[in-house]
Amino acid sequence: MPKTSWAGHSSSKFDPGRLNTKAVCTSLKELLLKAQKTRWLDVGCGGDRERGFFYMDTFSAETIPKAERRRYVQCDIVNLPDDVASRLGKFDLVRMQHIFEHFSYEEGQQVLKNCTRLLKSDGIILISVPDLRIHIRRYLHNGYEKSGYRRWAHNRIPEDSPNSFYFAIFAYSMPHEQHKWCYDFEGLWYQLKSCGEFKDIRQLGVRNRLASSPFTHKRPDEDLCVMAVKK
């Protein structure tokens, strides 16, 4: 891992509470940029390394282009070492897109606590997961027939599989990257509230003026996207 310190500071005042006001007409990304809150960390980035972020995942840095390695750290967020947290410094935004469902309930609590170690006092955590309620509706009303998710599921199950198999893919995913928990907004709110470190927990629907893809929504047709502010 690189020895360079990533710690950064910004003197620009930012009030996340303003996000609910009608005066805010820009996306979350634009709002952060205008406030010069540009230290962003994408935890569990995988192969999708969006411009402007620092990245964290468990794979070796040797697998990504050299130009991007200085912004990447190999680390398991469940077990965040003190030296890595210190070198990373504090961020304005920590994002997890389709990562949180791969942790158990207990691991999820540890992940949230570690994320607070990487967030500034008014920093934002942004989490998107597959929405349990969307998948329940698809299961009950044959909604998988026209879903792009259906084609992805064929990586594991045959096309003629019953509807319950498609729901099981949502619940368990692939053998090498199993889902360990399912979330609707109530469940994700409960996890964030139980952590005791966050306030202003809210859901961002795809039509919310703060929403934009891929910044807030990685898979808009199935995403539950929730943001909260560190106390």
C-alpha positions in Angstrom: 0.0 0.0 0.0 1.3 3.6 -0.7 2.9 5.5 2.2 1.5 8.8 1.1 -0.9 10.5 3.5 -4.3 11.3 2.1 -5.5 13.5 4.9 -7.1 16.7 3.7 -8.8 19.7 5.1 -11.4 22.2 3.9 -12.4 25.5 5.6 -15.6 25.8 3.5 -18.7 25.8 5.7 -21.3 23.2 4.7 -24.7 22.7 6.3 -26.1 19.2 5.3 -29.4 20.3 7.0 -30.1 22.5 4.0 -30.5 19.4 1.8 -34.2 19.3 2.7 -35.0 22.9 1.7 -36.8 23.8 -1.5 -33.9 26.2 -2.3 -31.7 23.2 -3.1 -32.1 22.3 -6.8 -28.8 20.7 -7.6 -27.8 17.1 -7.2 -25.8 15.9 -4.2 -22.7 15.7 -6.4 -23.1 19.3 -7.6 -23.9 20.5 -4.1 -20.7 19.0 -2.7 -18.6 20.4 -5.5 -20.0 23.9 -5.0 -19.2 23.7 -1.3 -15.7 22.4 -2.1 -16.4 19.2 -0.2 -14.5 17.0 -2.7 -12.8 14.4 -0.5 -14.8 11.3 -1.4 -14.1 7.7 -0.6 -15.7 4.8 -2.5 -15.7 1.7 -0.3 -15.9 -1.6 -2.2 -15.3 0.1 -5.5 -14.7 -3.1 -7.5 -14.0 -2.4 -11.1 -16.2 0.8 -11.2 -13.8 3.5 -10.2 -15.7 6.8 -10.7 -13.6 9.9 -11.3 -13.1 12.1 -8.2 -13.0 9.4 -5.6 -10.4 7.6 -3.6 -11.0 3.9 -3.6 -11.0 1.1 -1.1 -11.4 -2.6 -1.8 -9.7 -6.0 -0.9 -8.1 -6.8 -4.2 -4.5 -6.1 -5.0 -3.5 -2.7 -6.5 -1.6 -4.6 -9.2 -4.9 -5.3 -10.9 -5.7 -1.6 -11.6 -4.0 0.9 -13.9 -0.9 2.6 -12.4 -2.3 6.0 -12.8 -5.1 5.1 -10.4 -3.1 3.3 -7.7 -2.2 6.4 -5.8 -5.9 6.8 -5.0 -6.5 3.2 -4.0 -5.9 1.4 -0.7 -6.3 -2.3 -0.3 -8.2 -2.8 2.9 -11.1 -4.7 4.4 -13.5 -2.1 5.9 -14.7 -4.6 8.5 -11.2 -4.6 10.0 -9.9 -1.1 9.4 -6.4 -0.8 10.9 -5.5 2.4 12.8 -2.6 3.2 10.6 -4.6 3.0 7.4 -7.4 5.1 8.9 -4.8 7.7 9.9 -3.2 7.8 6.5 -6.5 8.1 4.8 -7.6 11.0 6.9 -11.1 12.4 7.0 -13.6 12.5 4.1 -16.6 14.7 3.2 -18.3 11.6 1.7 -18.0 7.9 2.2 -20.0 5.9 -0.4 -20.9 2.2 -0.5 -22.7 1.0 -3.6 -24.1 -2.5 -3.5 -21.6 -3.5 -0.8 -23.4 -3.3 2.5 -25.6 -6.3 1.7 -22.5 -8.4 1.5 -22.0 -8.0 5.3 -23.9 -9.7 8.0 -25.9 -7.6 10.5 -23.0 -7.7 13.0 -20.4 -6.9 10.3 -22.6 -4.1 9.1 -22.5 -2.4 12.5 -18.7 -2.6 12.5 -18.5 -1.3 9.0 -20.6 1.8 9.9 -18.4 2.4 13.0 -15.3 2.3 10.8 -16.9 4.6 8.3 -17.4 7.2 11.1 -13.7 7.1 11.7 -13.1 8.2 8.1 -15.8 10.9 8.0 -15.6 14.6 9.1 -18.1 15.7 11.7 -20.5 16.9 9.0 -19.6 14.2 6.5 -22.1 12.2 4.6 -22.4 8.5 4.3 -24.2 7.3 1.1 -25.3 3.7 0.9 -27.1 1.9 -2.0 -28.3 -1.7 -1.8 -30.8 -3.8 -3.7 -34.2 -2.8 -2.3 -36.1 -5.7 -0.6 -39.5 -4.2 -1.3 -38.7 -3.9 -5.1 -37.7 -7.5 -5.2 -40.8 -8.6 -3.2 -43.0 -6.8 -5.7 -41.2 -8.5 -8.6 -41.6 -11.9 -7.0 -45.3 -11.5 -6.3 -46.2 -9.9 -9.6 -43.9 -11.5 -12.2 -41.9 -8.3 -12.3 -38.7 -10.1 -13.3 -39.9 -10.8 -16.8 -39.0 -7.3 -18.1 -36.2 -6.5 -15.6 -32.6 -6.0 -16.7 -31.8 -7.7 -13.4 -33.2 -10.9 -15.0 -30.4 -11.0 -17.6 -27.8 -10.6 -14.9 -29.3 -13.5 -12.9 -28.6 -15.8 -15.8 -25.0 -15.8 -14.7 -26.1 -18.3 -12.2 -29.6 -19.7 -13.0 -31.2 -20.8 -16.3 -33.6 -18.5 -18.2 -36.6 -20.8 -17.5 -36.1 -20.7 -13.8 -39.2 -20.1 -11.6 -39.8 -16.6 -10.2 -38.6 -17.8 -6.8 -35.2 -18.6 -8.2 -34.8 -15.0 -9.4 -35.7 -13.8 -5.9 -33.2 -16.2 -4.4 -30.5 -14.6 -6.6 -31.4 -11.3 -5.0 -31.2 -12.9 -1.5 -28.0 -14.9 -2.0 -26.3 -13.5 -5.2 -23.3 -15.4 -6.6 -21.3 -18.1 -4.7 -18.1 -16.0 -4.7 -19.9 -12.8 -3.4 -22.8 -13.9 -1.3 -25.4 -11.5 0.1 -25.5 -11.8 3.8 -28.5 -9.5 4.6 -31.5 -8.0 2.9 -32.6 -4.4 3.4 -35.6 -2.1 2.9 -35.5 1.5 4.1 -36.7 0.6 7.6 -33.9 -1.9 8.0 -31.1 0.4 6.7 -32.5 3.2 8.9 -32.4 0.8 11.9 -28.7 -0.1 11.2 -27.7 3.6 10.9 -29.7 4.6 13.9 -28.3 1.8 16.0 -24.8 2.8 15.2 -25.4 6.0 17.2 -23.2 8.2 15.0 -25.6 9.4 12.4 -28.4 12.0 12.0 -30.7 13.2 9.2 -31.1 9.6 7.8 -33.2 9.8 4.6 -34.0 7.9 1.5 -33.1 9.3 -1.9 -35.5 8.0 -4.5 -34.5 8.1 -8.2 -36.6 11.2 -8.7 -35.2 13.0 -5.8 -33.5 16.3 -6.9 -30.3 15.2 -5.1 -30.1 11.9 -7.0 -28.0 11.2 -10.0 -26.6 8.1 -11.7 -24.0 6.8 -11.1 -23.1 9.1 -8.2 -26.0 8.1 -5.9 -27.7 5.3 -7.8 -25.6 2.5 -9.4 -28.6 0.4 -10.5 -31.6 2.8 -10.5 -34.1 0.0 -11.3 -33.5 -1.8 -8.0 -31.6 0.6 -5.8 -32.5 1.6 -2.3 -30.3 4.7 -1.7 -29.9 6.1 1.8 -27.8 9.0 3.1 -27.0 10.2 6.6 -24.9 12.8 8.2 -22.2 12.1 10.8 -23.0 13.8 14.1 
